[in-house]
């Protein structure tokens, strides 16, 4: 009994119950077994899980991941030496094929679209550094374009636009921009301000507006006469004259001119018949073998069974029939019915009061009070009704193919574009619109596209060719008729061929 009591006392001296010692011993065995247990099974389990994710690599190739990044030239060179195959685009954006990577079970495969995340901020900054500002920009005029929208497109301020419009006041070339015209803007390489602007009208006519100082531009008109080639246009009328003329190769403007010249002799709506023939001799302008679109009608002949109607252009710029009788009604010298003082004469060499450079005055100014009636100097068609910031309200009238008049700074305009105008007809009232120092009329006369002095120009005042020039006129008519006869014989030959079987 004492021995049992003594042993029990010894264990109690340790202070640890037996059942606790047993539990501690078992825990040590478990820890030791875990530490010494081989890891082959665990690795195999992980490998098995990985194989479940990437197993398609045995059957179908993994779609390569694509990522964008901007690079410098040096980085692109180094990239060629890496394991990745890289395709560099023009924007220095690389499409990189990454090596397949093993994915853990906890990771989800990324979709292709999720990996395309271009760094737009870096790209924009890179472009701002590497792309130089364009110093020359060309804009081809399209239908509906205006000068204001074009200046906004090339990021040039409206102040500069008005400076150019001020220089263009004497030409008014920028008021009507047509499809096919080209505007070229050239900027200073340091200040990036507009140095000059070029208007390309056609190969024979360009206008350059150059900066003089911070506030002013001047213009230079570049004229290239090129070569004028004589052509014959012939046709036979089936249906209307208009459709037949278009089919033969005449333009709408040329058809309008023919109607006007022969309109007092024949009614094109009622008297034209199927089988009537026409021959037109015209000059066409070419510059470096390129057609400019500019033509001039030299002779017209419309042949019916019993009658023949003709018009021939003489050296004085007027049209006459084969007998020398004028087809152009006489012009008047002044565009008003009273005697007004000329306040500023036509002067192609006038110096600009600010810049001191040549700034032509292409018309004659009449000092007259606002509200004075303005009349057309001859028959014609209204081609422009505009409101210019410097020329003010103005009207342009085309008198045949040779003459054109302009009336500027008007207070009111009584006609519309496309209206037919008679000599002496009122077209509006004078005023002081635009940039003026007082009320007046600025009146211009253009002959064959060039401004001339309207007070001294040779205008058609007579009703027939002067007697002393009649011989020269008849010689000119014989030359044009000979050309028309060649075309006339070819028309008959074509008709005979078409009537033969099998043709």
FIDODREN-840739 format. One line per 10 residues: number of its first residue (from 1); for each residue x, y, z of N, C-alpha, C. Coordinates in steps of 0.2 Angstrom, whole numbers. Each point is the difference from the previous one (the first is absolute). Layout:
N
NUM	X,Y,Z,X,Y,Z,X,Y,Z ~ ...
END
This chain:
503
1	4,-6,0,-4,6,0,4,6,0 ~ 5,0,4,5,6,0,3,1,-7 ~ 2,-6,-3,4,1,-6,-5,3,-5 ~ -6,-2,-1,-5,4,-4,-1,7,1 ~ 0,1,7,-1,7,2,6,4,-2 ~ 6,-3,1,7,4,-2,0,1,-7 ~ -2,-5,-5,0,2,-7,-4,5,-2 ~ -6,-1,3,-5,6,-2,2,6,2 ~ 4,1,6,2,6,2,5,3,-4 ~ 4,-5,-3,6,2,-5,-3,3,-6
11	-5,-3,-3,-3,3,-6,-3,6,2 ~ -3,1,5,-4,6,2,5,6,1 ~ 6,-2,2,6,5,1,1,3,-7 ~ -1,-4,-5,2,3,-7,-6,5,-2 ~ -6,-1,3,-5,4,-1,-4,-1,-7 ~ 1,-6,-3,-3,-1,-7,-4,-6,1 ~ -6,0,-1,-4,-6,0,2,-5,-6 ~ -1,-6,1,2,-5,-5,-3,0,-6 ~ -7,2,0,-4,0,-6,3,6,-5 ~ 3,5,4,2,6,-4,7,-2,-4
21	4,-4,4,6,-2,-3,-1,-4,-6 ~ -5,-5,0,-2,-4,-5,-2,4,-6 ~ -4,5,1,-2,5,-6,6,4,-3 ~ 4,2,5,6,3,-3,5,-4,-4 ~ 0,-6,2,4,-5,-4,-3,-2,-7 ~ -6,0,0,-3,-2,-6,0,6,-5 ~ 0,6,3,1,6,-4,7,1,-3 ~ 5,-2,3,6,0,-2,1,-5,-6 ~ -3,-6,1,1,-5,-5,-3,3,-7 ~ -6,3,1,-3,3,-6,4,5,-4
31	3,5,4,4,5,-3,6,-3,-3 ~ 3,-5,3,6,-3,-3,-2,-4,-6 ~ -5,-3,0,-3,-4,-6,-1,5,-6 ~ -3,6,2,-1,5,-6,6,3,-3 ~ 5,1,5,6,3,-3,4,-5,-4 ~ 0,-6,2,4,-5,-4,-4,-3,-6 ~ -7,1,-1,-4,-3,-5,2,3,-7 ~ 1,-5,-5,3,3,-7,-6,4,-3 ~ 3,5,-4,-5,5,-4,-2,-2,-7 ~ 1,-6,-2,-1,-2,-7,-7,0,-1
41	-5,-2,4,-7,0,-1,-3,7,-1 ~ 3,5,5,-3,7,-1,2,3,-6 ~ 7,-1,-2,2,3,-7,-4,-3,-5 ~ -2,-7,0,-3,-3,-5,-7,3,0 ~ -3,1,5,-7,3,1,0,7,-4 ~ 5,4,2,0,6,-4,1,0,-7 ~ 4,-5,-2,2,-1,-7,-7,-2,-3 ~ -3,-5,3,-7,-2,-3,-4,6,-1 ~ -1,4,5,-4,6,-1,2,5,-5 ~ 7,1,-1,2,4,-5,-1,-3,-7
51	0,-7,-1,-1,-3,-6,-7,1,-2 ~ -5,0,4,-7,1,-1,-1,7,-4 ~ 4,5,2,0,6,-3,3,1,-6 ~ 6,-3,-1,4,1,-6,-1,-6,-5 ~ -3,-5,1,0,-6,-4,-2,2,-7 ~ -4,5,-2,-1,1,-7,6,1,-4 ~ 6,2,3,6,1,-4,2,-6,-4 ~ -3,-6,2,2,-6,-4,-4,0,-6 ~ -6,3,0,-5,-1,-6,0,6,-4 ~ -1,6,3,-1,7,-4,5,4,3
61	4,5,-4,4,4,3,-3,6,4 ~ 3,2,5,-3,5,4,0,7,-4 ~ -5,4,1,0,6,-4,4,5,4 ~ 5,3,-4,5,4,3,-3,6,3 ~ 3,2,6,-3,6,3,3,6,-4 ~ -4,6,0,3,6,-4,-1,6,5 ~ 6,3,0,0,6,4,3,6,-4 ~ -2,6,2,2,6,-4,5,4,5 ~ 5,2,-3,5,5,3,3,4,-5 ~ 2,6,2,3,5,-4,8,-1,1
71	4,1,-5,7,-2,1,4,6,-4 ~ 6,1,3,4,4,-4,4,-4,-5 ~ 4,3,-5,3,-4,-5,5,-4,4 ~ 3,2,5,5,-4,3,-3,-7,3 ~ -6,1,3,-3,-5,3,-2,-5,-5 ~ -2,2,-6,-2,-4,-6,6,-4,-2 ~ 6,3,0,6,-4,-2,1,-6,5 ~ 0,2,7,1,-5,5,-5,-6,0 ~ -6,2,-2,-6,-5,0,2,-5,-5 ~ 3,1,-5,1,-5,-6,5,-5,3
81	4,1,5,4,-5,3,-3,-4,5 ~ -6,1,2,-3,-4,5,-4,-6,-2 ~ -2,-4,4,-4,-6,-2,-6,1,-3 ~ -4,6,1,-6,2,-3,1,2,-7 ~ -5,-3,-4,0,3,-7,-5,6,0 ~ 3,6,-3,-3,6,0,-2,3,-6 ~ -6,2,-1,-2,4,-7,-1,7,2 ~ 4,5,-3,-1,7,2,-4,3,-5 ~ -5,4,2,-4,4,-5,3,7,-1 ~ -4,3,-4,3,7,-2,-1,5,6
91	-4,-2,5,-2,4,6,5,-2,5 ~ 5,-4,-1,5,-2,5,-4,-4,6 ~ -5,-4,-2,-4,-4,4,2,-7,-1 ~ 2,-4,5,3,-7,-2,-6,-5,2 ~ -1,-5,-4,-4,-5,1,5,-6,2 ~ 0,-2,7,5,-4,2,-3,-7,2 ~ 3,-5,-3,-3,-7,2,4,-3,6 ~ -4,-1,6,4,-2,6,0,-7,0 ~ 5,-3,3,1,-7,1,-6,-3,5 ~ -3,-6,-2,-5,-3,5,2,0,7
101	-4,1,4,2,0,8,-5,-5,3 ~ 3,-3,5,-4,-5,4,-5,4,5 ~ -6,-2,0,-5,3,5,-1,-4,5 ~ 0,3,6,-2,-4,6,-8,0,1 ~ -2,-5,4,-7,-1,0,-4,6,2 ~ 3,4,4,-4,6,3,0,6,-5 ~ 4,-1,-6,0,5,-5,-5,-1,-5 ~ -3,5,-3,-4,-1,-5,3,2,-7 ~ -1,-4,-5,3,2,-6,-2,7,-3 ~ 4,5,-2,-2,6,-2,-3,-1,-7
111	-5,4,-2,-3,0,-7,5,5,-4 ~ -1,-2,-6,4,4,-5,-1,7,0 ~ -7,2,1,-2,7,0,2,4,6 ~ 1,-4,5,2,3,7,8,2,-1 ~ 3,-3,-4,8,1,0,1,6,-5 ~ -4,2,-4,1,6,-4,-2,6,3 ~ 5,3,3,-1,6,4,5,6,-2 ~ 0,3,-5,5,5,-2,0,6,5 ~ 6,2,1,1,5,4,0,7,-4 ~ -7,2,0,-1,6,-4,3,6,2
121	1,1,6,4,6,3,7,0,-3 ~ 3,-6,1,7,0,-3,1,1,-7 ~ -5,-3,-4,0,1,-7,-1,7,-2 ~ -5,4,3,-1,7,-1,6,4,1 ~ 3,-1,6,6,3,2,6,-1,-5 ~ 1,-6,-3,5,-2,-4,-1,4,-7 ~ -7,0,-2,-1,3,-7,1,8,1 ~ -1,3,6,1,7,1,7,1,-1 ~ 4,-5,2,7,2,0,3,-2,-7 ~ -2,-5,-3,3,-3,-6,-3,3,-7
131	-6,2,0,-3,3,-6,0,7,0 ~ 4,2,-6,1,8,0,-7,3,-3 ~ 0,6,1,-6,4,-2,0,1,-8 ~ -5,-2,-3,0,1,-8,0,7,-1 ~ 6,2,-4,1,7,-2,-4,1,-7 ~ -2,-5,-4,-4,1,-6,-6,-4,0 ~ -6,2,-1,-6,-4,0,-4,2,-6 ~ -2,-5,-4,-4,1,-6,-7,-2,1 ~ -5,4,-2,-7,-2,1,-3,0,-7 ~ -3,-5,-2,-4,0,-7,-7,2,2
141	-2,5,-4,-7,2,2,-5,-5,-2 ~ -5,-1,4,-5,-4,-1,-7,4,0 ~ -5,-3,-3,-7,3,0,-2,2,7 ~ -2,6,1,-2,3,6,5,3,5 ~ 7,-1,-2,5,3,4,0,7,0 ~ 1,3,6,1,8,0,7,1,3 ~ 2,7,-1,6,2,2,1,-1,8 ~ -5,2,3,0,0,8,1,-7,2 ~ -4,-5,-3,1,-7,3,7,-3,-2 ~ 3,2,-6,6,-2,-2,5,2,5
151	0,7,2,5,3,5,-1,-4,6 ~ -6,-1,3,0,-4,6,3,-7,-1 ~ -1,-3,-6,3,-7,-1,8,0,1 ~ 3,5,-3,7,1,1,3,3,6 ~ -5,2,4,2,3,7,3,7,-1 ~ -3,4,-4,3,7,-1,-6,5,2 ~ 2,5,4,-5,4,2,-4,4,-5 ~ -6,2,2,-4,5,-4,3,6,-1 ~ 4,3,5,3,6,-2,5,0,-6 ~ 3,-5,-1,5,-1,-5,-5,-1,-7
161	-5,-3,1,-5,-1,-6,-2,7,-2 ~ -2,4,4,-2,7,-2,5,4,-3 ~ 6,-1,3,6,4,-3,1,-2,-8 ~ -1,-7,-1,0,-2,-7,-6,3,-4 ~ -6,0,3,-5,2,-4,1,8,-1 ~ 3,3,4,1,7,-1,5,1,-6 ~ 5,-4,-1,4,0,-6,-3,-2,-6 ~ -6,-4,1,-3,-3,-6,-6,4,-2 ~ -1,6,3,-5,5,-2,0,2,-7 ~ 5,1,-3,0,2,-7,-1,-6,-5
171	2,-6,2,-1,-6,-4,-7,-4,1 ~ -2,0,6,-6,-4,2,1,-7,-2 ~ 6,-3,0,1,-7,-3,-3,-5,5 ~ 0,2,7,-1,-5,5,-8,0,2 ~ -4,4,-4,-7,0,2,-3,-6,-3 ~ 2,-3,-5,-3,-5,-3,6,-6,-1 ~ 0,-5,5,4,-5,-1,-3,-6,-3 ~ 2,-3,-5,-3,-5,-4,4,-7,1 ~ -4,-5,-1,3,-7,1,6,0,-6 ~ 6,-3,2,5,0,-4,5,6,1
181	-2,5,4,5,5,2,4,-3,6 ~ 6,2,1,4,-3,5,3,6,4 ~ 0,0,7,3,5,4,6,-3,4 ~ 5,3,-1,7,-2,3,2,5,6 ~ 1,-2,6,2,4,6,7,-2,1 ~ 4,6,1,7,-1,2,1,4,6 ~ 3,-3,5,1,3,6,8,1,1 ~ 1,5,5,7,2,1,3,-6,5 ~ 6,-2,-1,3,-6,3,1,1,8 ~ 0,7,2,2,1,7,-7,3,3
191	-3,5,-3,-6,3,4,-6,-4,-2 ~ 0,-4,-5,-6,-4,-2,-6,4,-2 ~ 2,7,-1,-6,4,-3,0,-1,-8 ~ -6,1,-3,-1,-1,-7,5,6,-4 ~ 4,-3,-4,4,4,-4,-3,2,-6 ~ -3,-5,-4,-3,1,-6,-5,-5,-1 ~ -5,2,-4,-6,-5,-2,0,0,-8 ~ -1,-5,-3,0,0,-7,-7,-3,-2 ~ -3,3,-5,-7,-2,-3,2,-3,-7 ~ -1,-6,-1,1,-3,-6,-7,-1,-4
201	-1,4,-5,-7,1,-3,1,-6,-6 ~ 4,1,-4,2,-5,-6,7,1,-2 ~ 3,-5,-4,7,1,-2,2,6,-2 ~ -4,4,-3,2,7,-3,-1,6,5 ~ -3,-2,6,-1,6,5,0,-2,7 ~ 5,3,3,1,-1,7,1,7,4 ~ -2,0,6,0,7,4,4,-2,6 ~ 5,4,2,4,-1,6,-1,6,4 ~ -2,-1,6,-1,5,5,6,-1,5 ~ 4,6,1,6,-1,4,0,5,6
211	2,-2,5,0,5,6,5,6,-1 ~ -2,6,1,5,6,0,2,1,7 ~ -4,1,5,1,1,7,-5,-4,4 ~ 0,2,6,-4,-3,5,-8,0,-2 ~ -1,6,-3,-7,1,-1,-3,0,-8 ~ 5,-1,-4,-2,1,-7,3,-6,-5 ~ -4,-1,-5,2,-5,-5,0,4,-7 ~ 4,-2,-5,-1,2,-7,-1,-6,-4 ~ -2,1,-6,-2,-5,-5,4,1,-6 ~ 2,-6,-3,3,-1,-7,-4,-4,-4
221	-2,2,-6,-4,-4,-4,5,-3,-6 ~ 0,-7,0,5,-3,-5,-4,-3,-6 ~ 1,3,-5,-4,-2,-6,5,-3,-5 ~ -2,-6,-2,3,-4,-5,-4,-1,-6 ~ 1,4,-6,-4,-1,-6,0,-7,-3 ~ 5,-3,1,1,-7,-3,-1,0,-8 ~ -4,-4,-2,-1,-1,-8,-8,0,-1 ~ -2,4,-4,-7,0,-2,-1,-4,-7 ~ -4,-6,1,0,-4,-6,-7,1,-3 ~ -1,0,-7,-6,1,-3,-3,-7,-1
231	-7,-1,2,-3,-6,-1,-7,1,-4 ~ -3,-5,-2,-6,0,-4,-5,-5,4 ~ -5,3,2,-5,-5,3,-7,0,-5 ~ -2,-5,-2,-5,-1,-5,-5,-5,3 ~ -6,1,-2,-5,-5,2,-7,1,-4 ~ -4,-5,1,-7,0,-3,-5,-1,5 ~ -5,4,-1,-5,1,6,-5,-6,-1 ~ -1,-3,6,-5,-5,1,-3,2,7 ~ -6,2,0,-3,2,6,1,7,1 ~ 3,2,6,1,8,1,7,1,-2
241	1,7,-1,7,2,-2,4,-1,6 ~ -2,1,6,4,0,6,3,-7,1 ~ -4,-5,-1,2,-7,1,5,-2,-6 ~ -2,2,-6,5,-2,-5,6,4,0 ~ 0,6,3,7,4,1,4,-3,5 ~ -3,-2,6,3,-4,5,4,-6,-2 ~ -4,-4,-4,2,-6,-3,6,1,-5 ~ 0,6,-3,6,1,-5,6,3,4 ~ -1,2,6,6,2,4,0,7,2 ~ -5,4,-1,0,7,2,-2,0,8
251	2,5,3,-1,1,7,-7,4,1 ~ -2,0,6,-7,4,1,1,7,-1 ~ 6,3,2,2,7,-1,0,2,-8 ~ 3,-5,-4,0,2,-7,-7,-1,-3 ~ -4,-4,2,-7,-1,-2,-4,6,1 ~ 1,3,6,-3,6,2,2,6,-4 ~ 7,0,-2,2,6,-4,-3,-1,-7 ~ 0,-6,-3,-3,-1,-7,-7,2,0 ~ -4,-2,5,-7,2,1,-1,8,0 ~ 5,3,4,-1,7,0,2,4,-6
261	5,-3,-4,2,3,-6,-5,-1,-6 ~ -3,-5,0,-4,-2,-6,-8,1,3 ~ -1,1,6,-7,0,3,-4,5,-4 ~ 2,6,-2,-4,5,-4,-1,-2,-7 ~ 3,-5,-3,-1,-3,-6,-4,-6,-1 ~ 0,-4,5,-3,-7,0,-3,-1,7 ~ -6,-3,1,-2,-3,6,2,-7,1 ~ 4,-1,5,3,-7,1,-5,-4,3 ~ -6,2,2,-5,-5,3,-5,-2,-5 ~ -1,4,-5,-5,-1,-5,2,-1,-7
271	6,3,-2,2,0,-7,5,-6,-2 ~ 3,-3,6,5,-5,-1,-4,-6,-2 ~ 3,-4,-6,-3,-6,-2,6,-5,0 ~ -3,-7,0,5,-5,0,3,0,-7 ~ 6,-2,0,4,1,-6,4,6,-2 ~ -2,5,4,4,7,0,7,-2,2 ~ 5,4,-3,7,-2,2,4,7,2 ~ 5,-1,4,3,6,3,8,-2,0 ~ 4,6,-1,7,-1,0,2,6,4 ~ 5,-1,5,2,5,5,8,-1,-1
281	3,6,-1,7,1,0,2,3,7 ~ 4,-3,3,2,3,7,7,-1,1 ~ 3,5,4,7,-1,3,0,-3,7 ~ 4,-4,1,1,-3,7,7,1,3 ~ 0,1,6,7,2,3,3,-6,3 ~ 6,-1,-1,4,-6,3,7,3,3 ~ 1,-2,6,7,1,3,3,-6,1 ~ 6,-1,-3,4,-7,1,-5,-6,-2 ~ -3,1,-5,-5,-5,-3,-6,-2,5 ~ -1,5,5,-6,-1,4,-5,5,-1
291	-6,-2,-1,-6,4,-2,-2,4,6 ~ 0,7,-1,-1,4,6,-8,1,1 ~ -4,-2,-5,-7,1,0,-2,7,-3 ~ 5,4,-2,-2,6,-3,-1,0,-8 ~ -5,2,-2,-2,0,-8,-2,7,-2 ~ 0,0,-6,-2,6,-4,-3,-2,-6 ~ -7,2,-1,-3,-2,-7,2,5,-5 ~ 2,-2,-6,2,4,-5,-5,1,-6 ~ -4,-6,-1,-5,0,-5,-5,-5,1 ~ -6,2,-2,-6,-4,1,-4,0,-7
301	-2,-6,-1,-5,-1,-6,-5,-5,1 ~ -6,2,0,-6,-5,1,-3,-1,-7 ~ -1,-6,-3,-2,-1,-6,-7,-3,0 ~ -5,3,-3,-6,-4,-1,-1,-1,-8 ~ -6,-3,-2,-1,-1,-7,0,6,-4 ~ -3,5,2,0,7,-4,4,5,3 ~ 2,0,6,3,6,3,6,-2,4 ~ 5,5,0,6,-1,4,1,6,4 ~ 2,-1,7,1,5,5,7,0,2 ~ 4,6,0,7,0,1,1,5,5
311	6,-1,3,3,5,5,8,0,0 ~ 3,5,-1,8,0,-1,3,5,5 ~ 5,-2,4,3,5,4,6,3,-4 ~ -1,7,1,5,4,-4,5,3,5 ~ 6,3,-2,5,2,4,-2,5,5 ~ -5,4,-1,-3,5,5,-3,-4,6 ~ -1,-6,0,-3,-4,6,-7,0,-1 ~ -3,2,-5,-7,-1,-2,-2,-5,-5 ~ -6,-2,0,-3,-5,-4,-4,3,-6 ~ 1,-2,-6,-4,2,-5,-2,-6,-5
321	-6,1,-3,-2,-5,-5,4,0,-6 ~ -1,-4,-5,4,-1,-6,0,7,-4 ~ -5,4,1,0,6,-4,3,6,4 ~ 3,-1,6,3,5,4,-5,4,4 ~ -6,-2,1,-5,3,5,2,-3,7 ~ 0,5,4,1,-1,7,-5,-5,4 ~ 2,-5,3,-4,-4,4,0,2,8 ~ 4,4,1,1,3,7,-3,7,0 ~ -5,1,5,-3,6,0,5,5,3 ~ -1,6,-2,5,5,2,0,1,8
331	6,2,3,1,1,7,-1,8,1 ~ -1,1,6,1,7,2,6,1,5 ~ 3,6,0,6,1,3,-1,0,8 ~ -5,3,2,0,1,8,-6,-4,3 ~ 1,-2,6,-5,-4,3,-6,4,4 ~ 0,6,-2,-5,4,3,-3,5,-5 ~ -5,4,2,-4,4,-4,1,8,1 ~ 5,1,4,2,7,2,7,1,-1 ~ 2,6,1,7,2,-1,3,1,7 ~ 4,-6,2,3,0,6,8,1,0
341	3,3,5,7,1,0,4,-7,1 ~ 5,-1,-4,5,-6,1,4,2,6 ~ 0,-4,5,4,2,6,6,-4,0 ~ 0,-6,-3,7,-4,-1,0,-3,-6 ~ 5,1,-4,1,-3,-7,2,-7,0 ~ -1,-4,-5,3,-6,-1,8,1,0 ~ 4,-4,4,7,0,0,3,-6,2 ~ 3,-4,-5,3,-7,2,6,1,4 ~ 3,6,0,7,1,4,-1,4,6 ~ -6,1,3,-1,3,6,4,-3,6
351	3,5,4,3,-3,6,-4,0,6 ~ 1,-5,4,-5,-1,6,3,6,5 ~ -5,3,3,1,6,4,4,-2,7 ~ -1,-7,2,3,-2,6,7,-4,-2 ~ 0,-5,-4,6,-4,-2,5,4,-4 ~ -3,4,-5,4,3,-5,2,-4,-6 ~ -3,-6,0,0,-5,-5,-5,1,-6 ~ 1,-3,-5,-5,1,-6,-6,-3,2 ~ -6,3,0,-6,-3,2,-5,3,-5 ~ -2,-3,-6,-3,2,-5,-7,2,2
361	-3,6,-3,-7,2,0,-3,-2,-7 ~ -4,-6,0,-2,-3,-6,-7,3,-2 ~ -2,6,2,-6,3,-2,0,7,0 ~ -6,3,-1,-1,7,0,-5,2,6 ~ 2,4,4,-5,2,6,-4,7,-2 ~ -6,-1,1,-5,6,-1,-2,2,6 ~ 1,7,2,-3,3,6,-7,1,-1 ~ -4,-3,4,-8,0,-1,-3,-1,7 ~ -6,3,1,-3,-1,7,-3,-7,0 ~ -1,-2,6,-3,-7,1,-7,0,-3
371	-2,-5,-3,-7,-1,-3,0,2,-8 ~ 5,2,-3,0,2,-7,-1,-7,-4 ~ -4,0,-5,-2,-6,-4,7,-1,-4 ~ 1,-7,0,6,-2,-4,-3,-5,-6 ~ 2,1,-6,-2,-4,-6,5,-4,-3 ~ -2,-5,-3,5,-4,-4,2,3,-6 ~ 6,0,-2,3,3,-6,-2,-4,-7 ~ -2,-6,1,-2,-4,-6,-4,-6,2 ~ -2,-4,-5,-4,-6,1,5,-5,3 ~ -3,-4,4,4,-5,3,-4,-5,5
381	4,-4,4,-3,-4,5,4,1,6 ~ -4,0,6,3,1,7,3,-6,2 ~ 7,0,1,4,-5,2,2,0,7 ~ -1,5,4,2,1,7,-4,5,3 ~ -3,-2,6,-3,5,5,3,-2,7 ~ 5,4,2,3,-1,6,1,5,5 ~ 2,-1,6,1,5,5,6,-1,3 ~ 5,4,-2,7,-1,2,2,4,6 ~ 4,-2,5,2,4,5,3,7,-1 ~ 3,0,-6,4,6,-2,-3,3,-7
391	-2,-4,-4,-4,3,-6,-7,1,1 ~ -3,-2,5,-7,2,2,-4,-5,-5 ~ -7,3,0,-4,-4,-5,2,2,-7 ~ 0,-5,-4,2,1,-7,-3,-5,-5 ~ -1,2,-6,-3,-3,-6,5,-1,-5 ~ 1,-6,-3,4,-2,-6,-5,-2,-6 ~ 1,3,-6,-4,-2,-5,5,-2,-6 ~ -2,-6,-3,4,-2,-6,-4,2,-6 ~ 4,4,-5,-3,2,-6,4,-4,-6 ~ -3,-6,-1,3,-4,-5,6,-4,3
401	4,-2,-5,6,-3,2,6,5,1 ~ -1,6,-2,6,5,0,0,5,6 ~ -6,2,1,-1,6,5,-3,-2,7 ~ 2,3,5,-2,-1,7,0,6,4 ~ -5,2,3,0,6,4,-1,-2,8 ~ 2,5,4,-1,-1,7,-2,7,3 ~ -5,0,5,-2,6,3,0,-2,8 ~ 5,4,3,1,-1,7,-3,5,5 ~ 0,-2,7,-2,5,5,-7,2,0 ~ -4,-4,-3,-7,2,-1,-4,0,6
411	-5,4,1,-5,0,6,-5,-5,-1 ~ -3,-1,-6,-5,-5,-1,1,-3,-7 ~ -2,-7,-1,1,-3,-6,-7,-3,-2 ~ -2,2,-6,-6,-2,-3,-1,-6,-4 ~ 6,-3,-1,0,-6,-5,3,-6,4 ~ -1,-6,-3,2,-6,3,5,-4,-5 ~ 4,-4,2,4,-4,-4,-4,-4,-5 ~ 2,0,-6,-3,-3,-5,-5,4,-4 ~ -1,6,2,-5,4,-4,3,3,-6 ~ -4,0,-5,2,3,-7,-1,8,1
421	4,4,-2,0,7,1,1,3,-7 ~ -4,6,0,0,4,-6,4,6,1 ~ 3,3,-6,4,6,1,-5,6,3 ~ 3,3,5,-4,5,3,-4,-2,5 ~ -1,-6,2,-4,-3,5,3,2,7 ~ -5,2,4,3,2,7,1,-7,4 ~ 6,0,3,2,-6,4,1,1,7 ~ -1,6,2,0,2,8,2,7,1 ~ 1,1,6,2,7,2,7,1,3 ~ 3,5,-1,7,1,2,0,1,8
431	6,-1,3,0,1,7,7,0,3 ~ 1,-2,6,7,0,3,1,-6,4 ~ -2,-6,-2,1,-6,3,7,-2,-1 ~ 3,-4,5,7,-2,-1,5,5,3 ~ 6,0,-2,5,4,3,0,6,-5 ~ -3,6,2,0,6,-3,1,6,4 ~ 2,6,-3,0,6,4,-6,4,-1 ~ -4,-2,-5,-6,4,-1,-4,-4,-5 ~ -6,3,-2,-5,-4,-5,3,1,-7 ~ 1,-5,-4,2,1,-6,-1,-7,-4
441	0,0,-6,0,-6,-4,7,-2,-3 ~ 2,-6,1,6,-3,-3,-2,-4,-6 ~ 2,2,-6,-3,-3,-6,6,-3,-4 ~ 0,-7,-2,5,-3,-3,-2,-3,-7 ~ 4,0,-5,-1,-3,-6,6,-5,-2 ~ -2,-6,-2,5,-5,-1,-1,-2,-7 ~ 5,-1,-4,0,-2,-7,5,-6,0 ~ -3,-6,-2,3,-6,-1,4,-2,7 ~ -4,1,5,3,-2,7,5,5,3 ~ 1,6,-3,5,5,2,-3,6,2
451	1,4,5,-3,6,2,3,6,-5 ~ -4,4,-3,2,5,-4,-3,7,3 ~ 2,5,-3,-3,7,2,-7,1,-4 ~ -5,0,4,-7,0,-3,-1,7,-3 ~ 4,5,1,-2,6,-3,4,1,-7 ~ 4,-4,-1,4,0,-7,0,-6,-4 ~ -3,-6,3,0,-6,-3,-4,0,-7 ~ 2,-4,-5,-3,-1,-6,-7,-4,1 ~ -5,3,1,-7,-3,1,-4,0,-7 ~ -4,-6,-1,-4,0,-6,-5,5,0
461	1,6,-4,-5,5,0,-3,0,-7 ~ 3,-3,-5,-3,0,-7,-4,-5,-1 ~ -4,0,-5,-5,-5,-2,2,-5,-5 ~ 6,2,-3,3,-5,-6,8,2,0 ~ 3,-5,-4,7,1,-1,2,7,-3 ~ 4,4,2,2,6,-3,2,-2,-7 ~ -1,5,-5,1,-1,-7,8,-2,-1 ~ 4,4,3,7,-1,-1,3,-7,2 ~ -4,-3,5,2,-7,2,-4,-5,-3 ~ -4,1,-5,-4,-5,-3,3,-5,-3
471	6,2,-4,4,-5,-4,3,-5,5 ~ 3,2,5,3,-4,5,-5,-5,3 ~ -6,3,2,-5,-5,2,-2,-5,-4 ~ -1,2,-7,-2,-5,-5,5,-6,-1 ~ 6,2,1,6,-5,-1,-1,-5,6 ~ -1,3,6,-1,-4,6,-6,-5,-1 ~ -5,2,-2,-6,-4,-1,1,-5,-5 ~ 4,1,-5,2,-5,-5,4,-6,3 ~ 5,2,4,4,-5,4,-4,-5,4 ~ -5,3,4,-4,-4,5,-5,-4,-4
481	-3,3,-6,-5,-4,-4,4,-6,-3 ~ 6,1,-2,4,-6,-3,0,-6,5 ~ 2,2,6,0,-5,5,-6,-3,2 ~ -6,3,0,-6,-2,1,-2,-5,-6 ~ 2,2,-6,-2,-4,-6,3,-7,1 ~ 6,-1,2,3,-6,1,-4,-5,5 ~ -2,4,5,-4,-4,5,-7,-2,-3 ~ -3,4,-4,-6,-1,-3,0,-6,-5 ~ 6,0,-4,1,-6,-4,1,-7,4 ~ 3,1,5,1,-6,5,-7,-3,2
491	-4,5,2,-7,-2,3,-4,-3,-6 ~ 1,2,-6,-4,-4,-5,3,-7,-1 ~ 7,0,0,3,-7,-1,-2,-5,6 ~ 0,3,6,-3,-4,5,-7,-3,-1 ~ -4,5,-2,-7,-2,-1,0,-6,-6 ~ 4,1,-5,-1,-5,-6,3,-7,3 ~ 5,0,4,3,-6,3,-6,-3,4 ~ -3,4,4,-5,-3,5,-6,-3,-4 ~ -1,2,-6,-6,-2,-4,2,-7,-4 ~ 6,-1,0,2,-6,-4,-1,-7,5
501	-2,-5,-3,-2,-6,4,7,-3,3 ~ -1,-2,6,5,-3,4,5,5,4 ~ -2,7,-1,4,5,4,-3,2,6
END
